Amino acid sequence: MSELPESSLEQKREWRLAGVIFFGLFALLLLYATFLILWPFMTAILLGAIVVILTFGLFKRVRARLKGSSNRAALVMLLGITLIIVIPALVLSMLLVQQANVVFQKLQSGEAQAMVQRINLTQHLQWIKRFAPSFDPATLSPQQLLLPAIRQVPGWVARHGGVLVGGLASVVLGFALMLLSMFFFYVEGESILVQLSVLSPMPKRYDEEFRARFGDVIEATFRGQLFTGLAQGIMTGVGLAITGVPGAVFWGAVASLLSLIPMVGAAAVWVPASVYLVLAASMGERPWWQAIVLILWGVLPVSLIDNIVRPWAMKGKAQLPAIPLLFAVLGGMQAFGFVGLVIGPLVFSLLAAVIDIYQRSFSTQASAVISESPQ
């Protein structure tokens, strides 16, 4: 059999390289187009994947009970998760609407306006004029600051009612898309992991390490947020109950949910309650100790308890130091929205895993080179 000329072999190698480059560029173009298509639904997809990772062990037990039927087991899991999420959300929403109606009726009745008019801060701020003669204490009076806002509340509700309804419809649609994503990941998740292992160019032990780190970070972040939210909600409810704020149990539950939002948290509940107690105490309707106790309670136990509960809840799992974790959560939420609570720490933890793997590989290669070098 005659051999090909050297020029033909060189041309064949060139075309092979050109084909690889073309295939790579074409694949990148398709991946980018796929990313653009899925980006509007990325939050629902990521939330679905996170919930599946957290509950996949339970899914496998349900599937074993159903004689290996992945489809039926996935439907059972979706039904159970829907009931667990939807029923408490509906109850909490109805209670929030009820509380909002009470507040709205009080604003409409003029009770709030009369309360504001009874607050006289002008006399208490006269001392500031000693240091700033041009300062007018009347500009900070509640009559000028709060009454206009109170009078505009009904109009604001009327103007933004459609936006609230549209937001509710968006939440329902997002939840439905999350359920569809969960069904797909329950049924196809194991095969997806197998395919990723086949496509991965890394050694198998590193694939396993990344998979374990991925699951550990998601579980640790979920546990940390869950237990921290529960602890802050319970502490907030206890503080409200001690100081006699109405609906302490309900507002404690609200604080648990709000604690999932960094830089807001349970303070969105106990700060307004403290302001209410201060105003009531200044008019002689409540004792001052209630306002002081609630402020100290919010600043100390409620705000600091996460520094105790979060490390305990994440113990034994992959976790980041406090400052990188803060940047990971805040940056993740800014980049990905609510789901960034998990994505941010996950990215930082995987980066730490990449650096660790590189250090181990480099140190191993360096040791091998040193041992093989002539003495």
C-alpha positions as CSV (number, residue, x, y, z in Angstrom):
1,M,0.0,0.0,0.0
2,S,1.5,3.3,-1.1
3,E,2.1,6.0,1.4
4,L,0.5,9.4,1.1
5,P,2.9,12.3,0.1
6,E,4.1,14.4,3.0
7,S,2.2,17.4,1.6
8,S,-1.1,15.4,1.7
9,L,-0.5,14.4,5.3
10,E,0.3,18.0,6.3
11,Q,-2.9,19.2,4.5
12,K,-4.9,16.5,6.3
13,R,-3.6,17.7,9.7
14,E,-4.4,21.3,8.8
15,W,-8.0,20.4,7.9
16,R,-8.3,18.4,11.1
17,L,-7.3,21.4,13.2
18,A,-9.6,23.6,11.2
19,G,-12.5,21.2,11.9
20,V,-11.7,21.1,15.6
21,I,-11.7,24.9,15.7
22,F,-14.9,25.2,13.7
23,F,-16.6,22.6,15.9
24,G,-15.4,24.4,19.1
25,L,-16.7,27.8,17.9
26,F,-20.0,26.3,16.7
27,A,-20.4,24.6,20.1
28,L,-19.7,27.9,22.0
29,L,-22.2,29.7,19.8
30,L,-24.9,27.1,20.6
31,L,-24.1,27.3,24.3
32,Y,-24.4,31.0,24.2
33,A,-27.7,30.9,22.4
34,T,-29.0,28.3,24.9
35,F,-27.9,30.5,27.7
36,L,-29.8,33.5,26.3
37,I,-32.9,31.3,25.8
38,L,-32.8,29.9,29.4
39,W,-31.7,33.1,31.2
40,P,-35.2,34.4,31.9
41,F,-36.0,31.1,33.6
42,M,-32.7,30.6,35.2
43,T,-33.9,31.3,38.8
44,A,-36.7,28.7,38.5
45,I,-34.2,26.2,37.0
46,L,-31.6,26.8,39.7
47,L,-34.1,26.7,42.5
48,G,-35.5,23.4,41.1
49,A,-32.0,21.9,41.0
50,I,-31.2,23.0,44.5
51,V,-34.4,21.5,45.9
52,V,-33.8,18.2,44.0
53,I,-30.2,18.0,45.4
54,L,-31.5,18.5,48.9
55,T,-34.3,16.0,48.6
56,F,-32.8,13.4,46.2
57,G,-32.2,10.9,49.0
58,L,-35.9,11.0,49.9
59,F,-36.8,10.7,46.2
60,K,-34.7,7.4,45.9
61,R,-36.6,6.0,48.9
62,V,-39.9,6.9,47.4
63,R,-38.9,5.4,44.1
64,A,-37.9,2.2,45.8
65,R,-41.4,2.0,47.4
66,L,-42.9,2.5,43.9
67,K,-41.0,-0.4,42.4
68,G,-38.4,1.8,40.6
69,S,-40.8,4.1,38.8
70,S,-39.0,7.5,38.6
71,N,-41.9,9.3,37.0
72,R,-44.4,8.4,39.7
73,A,-41.9,9.0,42.5
74,A,-41.2,12.5,41.0
75,L,-44.9,13.3,40.9
76,V,-45.2,12.2,44.6
77,M,-42.3,14.4,45.5
78,L,-43.7,17.4,43.6
79,L,-47.1,17.0,45.3
80,G,-45.5,16.8,48.8
81,I,-43.2,19.8,48.2
82,T,-46.1,21.8,46.8
83,L,-48.2,21.1,49.8
84,I,-45.3,22.0,52.2
85,I,-44.6,25.3,50.4
86,V,-48.1,26.4,49.2
87,I,-50.2,25.8,52.3
88,P,-47.9,27.8,54.7
89,A,-47.5,30.5,52.1
90,L,-51.3,30.9,51.7
91,V,-51.8,31.0,55.4
92,L,-49.1,33.6,55.9
93,S,-50.3,35.7,52.9
94,M,-53.9,35.7,54.3
95,L,-52.6,36.8,57.7
96,L,-50.4,39.5,56.1
97,V,-53.4,40.8,54.1
98,Q,-55.5,40.8,57.3
99,Q,-52.8,42.8,59.2
100,A,-52.5,45.2,56.2
101,N,-56.3,45.8,56.2
102,V,-56.2,46.6,59.9
103,V,-53.4,49.1,59.4
104,F,-55.1,50.6,56.3
105,Q,-58.4,51.0,58.3
106,K,-56.5,52.8,61.1
107,L,-54.9,55.1,58.6
108,Q,-58.2,55.9,57.0
109,S,-60.0,56.5,60.3
110,G,-57.7,59.3,61.2
111,E,-56.4,57.6,64.3
112,A,-52.8,57.6,63.0
113,Q,-53.0,61.3,62.0
114,A,-54.3,62.2,65.5
115,M,-51.4,60.2,67.0
116,V,-48.8,62.0,64.9
117,Q,-50.2,65.4,65.7
118,R,-49.8,64.7,69.4
119,I,-46.1,64.1,69.0
120,N,-44.2,67.3,69.6
121,L,-40.5,67.0,68.8
122,T,-39.9,70.7,68.2
123,Q,-39.4,71.6,71.8
124,H,-37.0,68.6,72.3
125,L,-34.8,69.7,69.4
126,Q,-34.3,73.3,70.4
127,W,-30.8,72.6,71.8
128,I,-29.5,71.9,68.2
129,K,-29.9,75.6,67.5
130,R,-27.0,76.4,69.9
131,F,-24.7,74.6,67.4
132,A,-26.6,75.3,64.2
133,P,-28.4,78.7,64.5
134,S,-30.0,78.2,61.0
135,F,-31.6,74.9,62.0
136,D,-35.4,75.0,62.2
137,P,-36.7,72.1,64.4
138,A,-40.2,72.5,62.8
139,T,-38.8,70.9,59.6
140,L,-38.4,67.6,61.5
141,S,-41.9,67.6,63.0
142,P,-44.0,64.5,62.3
143,Q,-46.8,66.8,61.0
144,Q,-44.6,67.8,58.1
145,L,-42.8,64.4,57.6
146,L,-45.4,61.8,58.3
147,L,-48.8,63.2,57.7
148,P,-48.3,63.8,53.9
149,A,-47.1,60.2,53.6
150,I,-50.1,58.9,55.5
151,R,-52.5,60.8,53.3
152,Q,-50.9,59.4,50.2
153,V,-51.2,55.7,51.3
154,P,-54.7,55.1,49.7
155,G,-53.6,56.6,46.4
156,W,-50.4,54.5,46.4
157,V,-52.4,51.3,46.9
158,A,-54.8,52.2,44.1
159,R,-51.9,53.1,41.7
160,H,-49.8,50.0,42.4
161,G,-52.6,47.4,42.8
162,G,-52.1,46.2,39.2
163,V,-48.4,45.8,39.8
164,L,-49.0,43.7,42.9
165,V,-51.4,41.4,41.0
166,G,-48.9,41.1,38.2
167,G,-46.1,40.2,40.6
168,L,-48.3,37.5,42.2
169,A,-48.9,36.0,38.7
170,S,-45.2,36.1,38.1
171,V,-44.6,34.2,41.3
172,V,-47.1,31.5,40.4
173,L,-45.6,31.1,36.9
174,G,-42.1,30.9,38.4
175,F,-43.2,28.2,40.9
176,A,-44.8,26.2,38.1
177,L,-41.5,26.4,36.1
178,M,-39.6,25.3,39.2
179,L,-41.8,22.3,39.5
180,L,-41.2,21.3,35.9
181,S,-37.5,21.7,36.4
182,M,-37.7,19.5,39.5
183,F,-39.5,16.8,37.6
184,F,-36.8,16.8,34.9
185,F,-34.0,16.7,37.4
186,Y,-35.6,13.9,39.5
187,V,-36.1,11.7,36.4
188,E,-32.9,12.5,34.5
189,G,-30.6,13.7,37.2
190,E,-28.6,10.5,37.6
191,S,-28.1,10.1,33.8
192,I,-27.0,13.8,33.6
193,L,-24.3,13.1,36.3
194,V,-23.1,10.1,34.3
195,Q,-22.8,12.1,31.1
196,L,-21.0,14.9,32.9
197,S,-18.5,12.4,34.2
198,V,-17.9,11.1,30.7
199,L,-17.5,14.6,29.2
200,S,-15.2,15.8,32.0
201,P,-11.5,15.8,31.1
202,M,-10.4,15.7,34.8
203,P,-9.4,12.6,36.7
204,K,-12.3,10.7,38.2
205,R,-11.3,11.4,41.8
206,Y,-11.5,15.1,41.1
207,D,-14.9,14.7,39.6
208,E,-16.1,13.0,42.7
209,E,-14.5,15.7,44.9
210,F,-16.4,18.4,43.0
211,R,-19.6,16.5,43.2
212,A,-19.2,16.1,46.9
213,R,-18.3,19.7,47.4
214,F,-21.2,20.8,45.4
215,G,-23.7,18.9,47.5
216,D,-22.0,19.8,50.8
217,V,-22.1,23.5,50.0
218,I,-25.8,23.5,49.0
219,E,-26.8,21.5,52.1
220,A,-24.6,23.6,54.4
221,T,-26.0,26.9,53.0
222,F,-29.6,25.6,53.2
223,R,-29.1,24.4,56.8
224,G,-27.4,27.6,57.8
225,Q,-30.1,29.8,56.4
226,L,-32.9,27.7,57.7
227,F,-31.7,27.4,61.3
228,T,-30.6,31.0,61.4
229,G,-34.0,32.2,60.1
230,L,-35.8,30.1,62.7
231,A,-33.6,31.3,65.5
232,Q,-34.0,35.0,64.6
233,G,-37.8,34.5,64.1
234,I,-38.1,32.9,67.5
235,M,-36.0,35.5,69.2
236,T,-37.9,38.3,67.5
237,G,-41.2,36.8,68.6
238,V,-40.0,36.4,72.2
239,G,-38.9,40.0,72.3
240,L,-42.3,41.2,70.9
241,A,-44.2,39.1,73.4
242,I,-42.1,40.4,76.3
243,T,-42.8,44.0,75.3
244,G,-46.5,43.5,74.7
245,V,-46.5,44.0,70.9
246,P,-49.7,42.5,69.4
247,G,-49.4,39.5,67.1
248,A,-45.9,38.5,68.4
249,V,-46.2,34.9,67.0
250,F,-47.2,36.1,63.6
251,W,-44.5,38.8,63.3
252,G,-42.0,36.3,64.5
253,A,-42.9,34.1,61.6
254,V,-42.5,37.1,59.2
255,A,-39.1,37.8,60.8
256,S,-38.0,34.2,60.0
257,L,-38.8,34.7,56.3
258,L,-37.2,38.2,56.2
259,S,-34.1,36.9,57.8
260,L,-33.3,35.2,54.5
261,I,-32.6,38.6,53.0
262,P,-29.1,40.0,53.9
263,M,-28.9,43.5,55.2
264,V,-32.7,43.5,56.0
265,G,-33.5,40.4,58.0
266,A,-35.5,40.5,61.2
267,A,-34.7,44.2,61.7
268,A,-37.6,44.9,59.2
269,V,-39.9,43.7,62.0
270,W,-38.3,44.7,65.3
271,V,-37.2,48.2,64.2
272,P,-40.8,49.4,63.2
273,A,-42.1,47.8,66.4
274,S,-39.5,49.7,68.5
275,V,-40.5,52.9,66.7
276,Y,-44.1,52.2,67.6
277,L,-43.2,51.6,71.2
278,V,-41.1,54.8,71.4
279,L,-44.0,56.9,70.0
280,A,-46.5,55.2,72.3
281,A,-44.2,55.8,75.3
282,S,-43.6,59.5,74.4
283,M,-47.4,60.0,74.5
284,G,-47.7,58.2,77.9
285,E,-49.6,55.2,76.5
286,R,-46.9,52.7,77.2
287,P,-44.0,52.5,79.7
288,W,-40.6,53.4,78.4
289,W,-39.0,50.1,79.5
290,Q,-40.8,48.3,76.7
291,A,-39.2,50.4,74.0
292,I,-35.8,50.2,75.6
293,V,-36.0,46.4,76.1
294,L,-37.1,45.8,72.5
295,I,-34.3,48.0,71.0
296,L,-31.6,46.2,73.1
297,W,-33.2,42.8,72.4
298,G,-33.1,43.5,68.6
299,V,-29.5,44.9,68.6
300,L,-28.0,42.1,70.8
301,P,-29.8,38.7,70.8
302,V,-31.6,38.9,67.5
303,S,-28.8,40.5,65.5
304,L,-26.0,38.4,67.0
305,I,-27.6,35.0,67.2
306,D,-26.8,34.1,63.6
307,N,-23.0,34.2,64.5
308,I,-23.8,31.3,66.9
309,V,-26.4,29.4,65.0
310,R,-24.9,29.5,61.5
311,P,-21.5,27.9,62.3
312,W,-23.2,25.3,64.4
313,A,-25.7,24.5,61.6
314,M,-22.9,24.3,59.0
315,K,-20.5,22.3,61.1
316,G,-19.0,19.4,59.3
317,K,-19.9,20.8,55.9
318,A,-18.0,23.0,53.5
319,Q,-18.1,26.5,54.8
320,L,-16.4,29.8,54.1
321,P,-14.9,32.2,56.6
322,A,-17.4,34.9,57.7
323,I,-16.1,37.8,55.6
324,P,-15.9,35.9,52.3
325,L,-19.2,34.3,53.0
326,L,-20.8,37.8,53.4
327,F,-19.4,39.0,50.1
328,A,-20.5,35.7,48.4
329,V,-24.1,36.1,49.7
330,L,-24.4,39.8,48.9
331,G,-22.7,39.5,45.5
332,G,-24.6,36.4,44.6
333,M,-28.0,38.0,45.4
334,Q,-27.0,41.0,43.3
335,A,-26.0,38.9,40.3
336,F,-28.7,36.1,40.5
337,G,-31.4,37.4,42.8
338,F,-32.8,35.4,45.7
339,V,-31.2,32.2,44.4
340,G,-27.8,33.9,44.8
341,L,-28.0,33.0,48.5
342,V,-26.8,29.6,47.4
343,I,-25.0,30.4,44.1
344,G,-22.6,32.9,45.7
345,P,-21.3,30.6,48.4
346,L,-21.2,27.7,45.9
347,V,-19.0,29.6,43.5
348,F,-16.6,30.7,46.2
349,S,-16.4,27.2,47.6
350,L,-15.8,25.6,44.2
351,L,-13.1,28.1,43.6
352,A,-11.5,27.1,46.8
353,A,-11.8,23.5,45.7
354,V,-10.1,24.3,42.3
355,I,-7.2,26.1,44.1
356,D,-6.9,23.2,46.6
357,I,-6.8,20.6,43.7
358,Y,-4.2,22.7,41.8
359,Q,-2.0,23.1,44.9
360,R,-2.1,19.3,45.5
361,S,-1.4,18.5,41.9
362,F,1.4,21.0,41.7
363,S,3.0,19.9,44.9
364,T,2.8,16.3,43.8
365,Q,4.4,17.1,40.4
366,A,7.1,19.2,42.1
367,S,7.9,16.5,44.6
368,A,8.1,13.9,41.7
369,V,10.5,16.2,39.8
370,I,12.7,16.7,42.8
371,S,12.9,13.0,43.6
372,E,13.8,12.1,40.0
373,S,16.4,14.8,39.6
374,P,20.0,13.6,40.0
375,Q,21.6,14.1,43.4
